[in-house]
Amino acid sequence: MFNYSKYIVKLLKREQEGHPVLKHFLIKFPNFQVAQSDNCIYVGFSEAKAINQTHHSQTYQELIDIVITSKNQDYYESAKVYDAVVDILLEILRRDDFLKDKMNVISYMYKYNQNNTLEFGELLLSFKNVEDYRDVFDINDDKLVKDIVYSIKGYADE
């Protein structure tokens, strides 16, 4: 559950190879600082809102935030890059069999810094996600538990 950002990053990295535009971008999850001086596509989970509930499941609207940055600092040129990348991303996501019927565009906008300089483009997407209450975290799955503990220790030890 709540894994669309992971799926999208994998999908975009597969599509990136040999793509005339995407090959010029780093595709990754956001970190503590979004680099405005690189060509990057950041894909991150934003929020999940419950929209429907039954006795055995709950439906969520999962929001995925995609931030596009460009090395080019000129307004016209960077806006042209953001618009083209958004068109490419939407085409790729709408073509994917797993995502196409679950996806809605919530918004696309430019973000500016305090000097009114164009900083990045931001695309907010919504995906329908159904949680089945019977599909819970399996504490008896040694591989899954080991993977989660490794992630916890890896971050805690830094």
C-alpha positions in Angstrom: 0.0 0.0 0.0 1.1 3.6 -0.7 3.8 2.6 -3.1 3.0 4.6 -6.3 6.0 6.8 -6.0 8.3 3.8 -5.9 6.5 2.3 -8.9 6.7 5.6 -10.8 10.4 6.1 -10.2 11.1 2.5 -11.5 8.9 3.1 -14.5 10.5 6.4 -15.4 14.1 5.0 -15.0 13.2 2.2 -17.4 11.7 4.7 -19.9 14.6 7.1 -19.5 17.1 4.8 -21.2 17.4 6.0 -24.8 14.7 8.7 -24.4 15.9 11.9 -26.2 14.7 14.2 -23.4 14.5 12.1 -20.2 18.1 10.9 -20.6 19.3 14.4 -19.6 17.6 14.2 -16.2 18.3 12.6 -12.9 15.2 10.7 -11.7 15.0 10.2 -8.0 13.2 10.6 -4.7 13.3 14.0 -3.1 15.9 14.6 -0.4 16.3 17.4 2.1 17.2 19.9 -0.6 15.8 20.1 -4.1 18.7 21.0 -6.4 17.6 23.8 -8.6 20.9 23.8 -10.5 20.4 20.4 -12.0 18.1 18.7 -14.5 16.1 16.5 -12.0 12.8 14.8 -11.7 11.9 14.2 -8.1 9.0 11.8 -7.4 7.6 11.7 -3.9 4.6 10.5 -1.9 2.7 13.5 -0.6 -0.4 12.3 1.2 -3.2 9.7 1.2 -6.7 10.8 1.9 -9.4 8.3 2.7 -12.4 8.6 0.3 -14.4 5.5 0.9 -14.7 2.7 3.5 -16.4 -0.7 3.6 -16.3 -3.5 6.2 -13.2 -5.1 4.6 -11.4 -2.3 2.8 -10.7 1.4 2.5 -10.1 3.5 -0.6 -7.6 6.2 -0.7 -6.7 9.1 -3.0 -2.9 8.8 -3.0 -1.2 12.1 -3.9 2.2 12.0 -5.7 4.2 15.1 -6.1 6.6 15.4 -9.0 9.1 18.3 -9.0 11.0 19.1 -12.2 14.2 21.3 -12.0 16.3 22.7 -14.8 19.9 23.9 -15.1 18.6 26.7 -17.3 17.7 29.7 -15.2 16.0 31.7 -18.0 12.3 31.9 -17.4 11.2 31.2 -21.0 13.7 28.3 -21.5 13.1 26.6 -18.2 9.3 26.9 -18.5 9.6 25.3 -22.0 11.6 22.4 -20.4 9.0 22.0 -17.5 6.1 21.9 -19.9 7.8 19.4 -22.2 8.8 17.1 -19.4 5.3 17.2 -17.9 3.8 16.2 -21.3 6.3 13.3 -21.6 5.6 12.1 -18.0 1.9 12.2 -18.5 2.2 10.3 -21.7 4.3 7.6 -20.0 2.1 7.3 -17.0 -1.1 7.1 -19.1 0.4 4.4 -21.3 1.2 2.2 -18.3 -1.5 -0.5 -17.8 -1.1 -0.5 -14.0 -1.5 3.3 -13.6 -3.7 4.5 -16.5 -7.1 3.9 -14.9 -6.1 5.1 -11.5 -4.5 8.4 -12.3 -5.8 12.0 -12.2 -3.9 15.2 -12.6 -4.7 17.5 -9.7 -2.5 20.5 -10.6 0.6 21.6 -12.5 2.2 24.9 -11.6 5.4 26.9 -11.6 7.1 27.7 -8.3 9.0 30.9 -7.7 11.6 31.9 -5.1 11.5 35.1 -3.1 13.2 37.0 -6.0 10.3 36.0 -8.4 12.7 33.8 -10.3 11.2 30.6 -11.7 12.5 27.8 -9.5 10.8 24.6 -10.6 7.7 23.0 -12.1 5.5 20.9 -9.9 3.0 18.3 -11.0 0.5 16.8 -8.4 -1.1 13.5 -9.3 -3.8 11.5 -7.6 -4.0 7.7 -7.7 -6.9 5.6 -6.5 -5.6 3.0 -4.0 -7.6 0.3 -2.2 -6.4 -1.2 1.1 -7.8 -4.5 2.0 -7.8 -4.9 5.8 -6.9 -8.6 5.3 -3.6 -7.6 3.7 -1.7 -6.5 6.8 2.0 -6.3 7.5 3.1 -9.9 7.9 5.4 -10.0 11.0 6.2 -13.6 10.1 7.7 -12.7 6.8 11.4 -12.8 7.7 12.6 -11.2 4.5 10.2 -8.2 4.9 11.0 -7.7 8.5 14.7 -7.9 7.8 14.4 -5.3 5.1 12.5 -2.9 7.3 14.9 -3.3 10.2 17.8 -2.7 7.9 16.2 0.5 6.7 15.6 1.6 10.3 19.1 0.9 11.4 20.6 2.4 8.3 19.0 5.7 8.9 19.3 5.6 12.7 23.1 5.0 12.6 23.9 8.0 10.3 
